[in-house]
């Protein structure tokens, strides 16, 4: 039976643990270039991407495979309207062993019926599925027991598809999350809050100053909201948001770390995180966990052997 990862609900806790186990093994290996030798990853990135696209390309190369596909709609029959997205995706899938998709209005339920290889969601529909897994893996790598780690999140969580996936994955492990969304209306949606709390996430909404000295990891959400977010709410957010800088980092516990999503520019052109702290010793560089998590997910879905 083909296993897909088009939504965080596609995996149970046991699946996440297996991916984490595989990923830990991969990170200890000096050479991973024979694990997926001869395998082809199809990339269908119909929306802009920098870090996610590069991470998937790099991951497949490191595993010994190759990649092909679309990294833009420009110059394709999709752009001209001569071909439907679904038809293009099916053509790519026919020449690959695994396909990763990023775009708007992707009907994954329908694609699962038509495409006979594993599918990964790299930001489509209501969440950035792979980002949730990779974030959880990074935290597990840093703190071992996710239930004991205290995570602080600052920004417009309801308008962030990565955050929706992060909350859902962390809920499987009973993690403790403190959220400051700047304005209440941009805090995590009531529906997702109910879902993740019921599953086990210990979610607390509080002002940043109340938890920044208590957390183990501080995460700042990307500055740009998902399309369709109320412009009025975004403007309110921009007026009230605090630009995270050195004065905030020094309040973290001695062993606590921080990092942030990108792009970090707000709609008014400012950065939600001051670039002066980019090379601070407490910055965690979570992107390394992102790459490793993608490698582990690819291996798991392809059922490749790791000794």
ZAMIDREN-648625 format. One line per 2 residues: their letters; for each residue x, y, z of C-alpha. Coordinates in pm, 1 decimal. Each point is the difference from the previous one (the first is absolute). Layout:
BEGIN
A = X:Y:Z | ...
This chain:
BEGIN
XX = 0.0:0.0:0.0 | 136.0:342.3:-98.0
XX = 59.1:233.8:292.9 | -37.8:374.3:-60.2
XX = 81.6:305.3:209.1 | -241.3:259.6:-132.1
XX = -131.0:102.2:342.4 | 134.6:-44.7:350.7
XX = -295.7:-230.7:69.5 | 139.4:-248.3:-256.2
XX = 254.6:-104.2:263.1 | -70.4:-141.1:343.5
XX = 238.5:47.6:289.7 | 164.2:-331.4:-91.3
XX = 72.7:128.5:-351.3 | 163.3:315.6:133.8
XX = 211.7:-201.1:241.4 | 112.5:-228.5:-281.9
XX = 96.7:296.2:-217.4 | 191.8:150.5:292.7
XX = 179.2:-330.6:55.4 | 99.7:-20.3:-366.5
XX = 110.5:362.9:-2.1 | 222.3:-50.4:305.7
XX = 170.0:-290.8:-176.4 | 52.4:205.1:-314.0
XX = 160.1:284.1:195.3 | 253.9:-242.2:148.3
XX = 98.1:-142.3:-338.2 | 306.0:133.4:-182.0
XX = -142.3:-94.3:-340.3 | -369.4:-22.6:-88.5
XX = 43.7:2.9:-376.9 | -100.8:-362.7:-59.4
XX = -329.7:1.0:190.2 | -220.1:132.2:-280.7
XX = 234.5:-59.3:-290.6 | -189.2:7.5:-328.8
XX = -315.1:148.4:154.8 | -156.3:313.1:-146.8
XX = -175.8:276.5:193.1 | -249.4:208.1:-198.1
XX = -30.6:356.2:128.2 | -316.6:189.4:-87.1
XX = 47.4:343.8:151.6 | -279.6:213.7:-141.7
XX = 56.1:269.1:262.9 | 317.0:185.3:89.3
XX = 244.8:-176.2:231.2 | 363.3:32.5:100.7
XX = 84.7:-208.9:306.3 | -252.8:-283.1:-48.5
XX = 86.9:-55.7:-365.9 | 374.3:10.6:65.3
XX = -36.6:-238.3:293.0 | -189.6:-260.2:-204.9
XX = 248.1:23.5:-286.5 | 295.1:-31.1:236.1
XX = -159.0:-285.2:197.1 | -56.4:-214.5:-308.1
XX = 352.1:60.8:-128.7 | 149.6:-89.8:339.0
XX = -200.7:-324.2:-6.7 | 146.8:-91.3:-338.5
XX = -305.8:72.3:-212.0 | -90.1:279.5:-237.1
XX = -277.6:251.3:-48.0 | -191.4:156.2:-287.8
XX = -320.1:194.1:-49.3 | -145.9:349.2:22.8
XX = 132.3:281.2:216.1 | -238.0:257.9:-147.2
XX = -311.4:20.6:-212.9 | 176.4:232.0:-242.9
XX = 68.7:-147.3:-339.5 | -241.3:-289.7:54.0
XX = -336.8:-95.3:-144.7 | -143.2:66.7:346.6
XX = 90.8:367.9:-33.1 | -159.3:27.8:-344.6
XX = -312.4:-182.3:115.6 | 48.0:-280.1:-252.7
XX = 45.0:-263.8:271.5 | -159.7:-58.6:337.4
XX = 221.1:-29.7:307.8 | -121.9:-352.5:71.3
XX = 103.0:-122.4:-344.0 | 346.9:152.1:34.1
XX = 46.6:-158.0:342.6 | -101.2:-340.8:-130.2
XX = 251.3:27.6:-284.8 | 279.7:86.9:242.2
XX = -97.7:-282.5:233.2 | 11.8:-250.7:-286.4
XX = 373.5:65.1:-35.5 | 89.3:-3.0:371.2
XX = 3.5:-206.3:319.5 | -120.4:277.4:231.0
XX = -160.2:340.2:-56.8 | 1.8:312.2:218.2
XX = -261.5:267.4:-68.6 | -30.5:367.6:90.5
XX = -284.3:214.1:-125.1 | -352.2:129.9:48.9
XX = -323.9:-196.8:-38.9 | 163.6:-341.5:-8.9
XX = -255.0:-281.0:30.2 | 212.7:-256.9:180.2
XX = -290.3:-240.5:54.1 | -52.1:-20.6:-375.2
XX = 373.7:-22.4:-72.5 | 36.3:-292.0:239.8
XX = -249.4:-191.7:-212.0 | 188.3:70.3:-321.9
XX = 370.5:18.1:86.8 | 164.5:-330.9:83.6
XX = 307.3:132.4:180.0 | 34.5:169.6:341.8
XX = -102.0:368.1:13.1 | 140.1:261.1:240.6
XX = -163.3:333.9:78.9 | 262.3:276.9:-0.1
XX = -254.1:277.1:68.3 | -342.1:-38.7:-150.5
XX = -357.0:20.1:122.9 | -12.2:93.3:371.0
XX = 348.8:-102.9:118.6 | 371.3:-41.8:-77.5
XX = -1.1:-368.8:86.8 | 370.4:-83.1:-30.5
XX = 93.7:308.7:204.2 | -195.7:-133.2:299.0
XX = 188.3:-330.0:-3.1 | 339.9:163.7:-46.0
XX = -59.4:252.7:277.7 | -96.6:-280.0:239.5
XX = 305.8:-201.9:-100.4 | 226.8:297.0:58.5
XX = -143.8:48.9:349.6 | 34.3:-370.0:78.1
XX = 361.2:8.5:-113.6 | 67.9:292.8:230.6
XX = -204.4:-93.6:306.2 | -53.7:-380.1:-31.6
XX = -336.3:-9.0:179.7 | -250.4:225.5:-175.6
XX = -237.0:-12.5:293.7 | 258.8:169.0:220.8
XX = 91.9:273.8:-247.4 | -165.1:340.1:39.9
XX = -44.5:178.2:-332.1 | -86.6:367.4:-36.5
XX = -151.4:120.3:-329.4 | -40.5:364.8:-97.2
XX = -195.3:128.7:-299.4 | -316.7:-44.9:-203.4
XX = -44.0:-373.8:51.1 | -349.0:-19.9:-153.4
XX = 134.4:150.0:-323.4 | 294.8:-240.9:-20.2
XX = -35.5:-337.0:-171.2 | 329.2:-123.9:151.4
XX = -134.4:80.0:348.7 | -317.6:-198.8:-59.7
XX = 206.9:-304.8:-88.7 | 242.4:57.5:288.3
XX = -280.6:12.1:256.9 | -157.0:-315.0:-141.7
XX = 322.3:-203.0:3.8 | 106.8:119.0:345.4
XX = -342.9:-95.0:135.6 | 85.4:-368.1:-53.8
XX = 279.8:38.0:254.5 | -170.5:208.8:266.1
XX = 234.1:293.2:-49.6 | -42.9:324.9:193.7
XX = -44.7:307.5:-218.1 | -31.4:364.3:102.9
XX = -149.1:227.6:-265.6 | 1.6:377.6:-34.2
XX = -185.1:91.9:-321.1 | 29.9:377.4:66.0
XX = -373.5:44.2:-62.3 | -248.5:-270.2:111.8
XX = -171.6:-20.4:-338.3 | 317.8:-137.6:-160.6
XX = 57.1:-266.7:263.9 | -43.6:-362.7:-101.6
XX = -351.9:-66.4:-128.8 | -257.3:-135.8:248.0
XX = -48.6:-313.3:-211.4 | 367.9:-91.4:-2.6
XX = 41.6:94.6:365.9 | -280.3:-237.6:94.4
XX = 151.2:-274.0:-218.5 | 355.7:22.3:134.1
XX = -91.7:49.9:365.4 | -228.3:-303.7:-15.4
XX = 290.3:-201.8:-141.7 | 239.5:110.8:271.9
XX = 162.3:334.9:-80.9 | 38.4:215.4:309.7
XX = -70.9:336.8:-159.0 | 13.1:320.5:201.2
XX = -62.2:345.3:-144.7 | 185.2:275.0:184.0
XX = 202.4:318.1:-62.6 | 361.2:-58.1:-108.9
XX = 146.1:163.1:309.1 | -176.5:-253.2:221.9
XX = 164.8:-306.5:-153.8 | 321.9:100.2:-177.7
XX = 210.0:-71.7:308.0 | -161.8:-340.7:58.8
XX = 16.5:-169.5:-340.0 | 261.2:-230.0:-152.2
XX = -54.4:103.0:-360.4 | -131.0:325.2:-145.1
XX = -148.7:1.7:-350.3 | -103.2:310.7:-191.9
XX = -262.4:-51.2:-271.1 | 57.8:126.6:-355.3
XX = -100.1:362.1:-50.3 | -228.1:-41.7:-301.7
XX = -349.1:-145.8:52.5 | -164.2:-262.5:-216.2
XX = -202.5:141.3:-288.3 | -353.7:93.1:98.8
XX = 84.5:123.4:349.8 | -191.9:315.5:92.0
XX = 200.0:306.3:-103.4 | -143.0:192.3:294.3
XX = 121.7:-265.4:245.2 | 343.2:-5.4:-162.0
XX = 24.8:377.8:30.6 | -98.9:-24.1:367.0
XX = 265.3:-266.5:45.7 | 266.2:217.6:-165.5
XX = -82.5:291.5:230.6 | 30.5:-210.3:315.2
XX = 270.0:-255.1:-84.3 | 333.4:15.8:178.2
XX = 307.2:-38.9:-217.7 | 197.3:-280.4:163.6
XX = 356.7:102.2:77.5 | 293.4:-44.4:233.6
XX = -196.2:133.8:297.7 | -234.4:-298.6:-34.9
XX = 266.0:-265.9:-61.1 | 188.4:92.1:317.3
XX = -314.7:-74.2:202.3 | 7.6:-366.6:-105.9
XX = 125.7:-262.1:242.7 | 369.0:-87.4:-15.8
XX = -48.6:-311.4:-214.4 | -305.8:118.4:-192.4
XX = 14.5:48.5:-377.4 | -192.8:202.5:-256.4
XX = -64.5:10.4:-372.9 | -253.5:142.1:-244.3
XX = -196.2:-75.6:-315.6 | 69.0:176.9:-324.8
XX = -84.2:214.5:-184.3 | 2.2:215.8:310.3
XX = -103.0:326.8:-162.2 | -328.0:149.3:115.9
XX = -245.2:141.7:-253.7 | 127.0:349.5:90.1
XX = 356.9:-92.2:-97.6 | 149.0:-41.8:347.7
XX = 160.4:-324.1:123.0 | -173.5:-169.5:291.2
XX = 346.0:-117.9:114.2 | 292.2:245.4:9.3
XX = 275.9:-119.1:-232.3 | 257.6:99.2:262.0
XX = -72.8:-325.1:187.9 | 35.2:-229.3:-301.1
XX = 336.2:-131.2:119.4 | -73.0:6.9:372.8
XX = 133.6:-305.0:184.3 | -350.5:-91.9:115.0
XX = -138.1:-22.8:-353.4 | -78.9:-364.9:-63.6
XX = 17.4:-16.9:-383.0 | -307.2:-223.8:-14.4
XX = 35.9:-31.3:-378.1 | 249.4:-282.4:57.2
XX = -277.6:-196.1:169.5 | -226.5:84.5:-292.4
XX = 237.0:-161.9:-249.3 | 52.3:-305.4:219.3
XX = -373.5:-43.2:57.4 | -67.4:11.3:-372.5
XX = 262.9:-267.4:-59.0 | -158.8:-222.2:264.4
XX = -347.8:50.6:-144.9 | 114.9:-88.0:-351.3
XX = 167.2:-318.8:122.5 | -306.9:-97.4:202.3
XX = -247.2:54.0:-283.4 | 218.7:-182.6:-252.2
XX = 57.2:-282.2:250.7 | 372.3:21.4:-72.4
XX = 238.7:-200.6:215.4 | 219.6:169.9:258.2
X = 250.8:-217.5:182.4
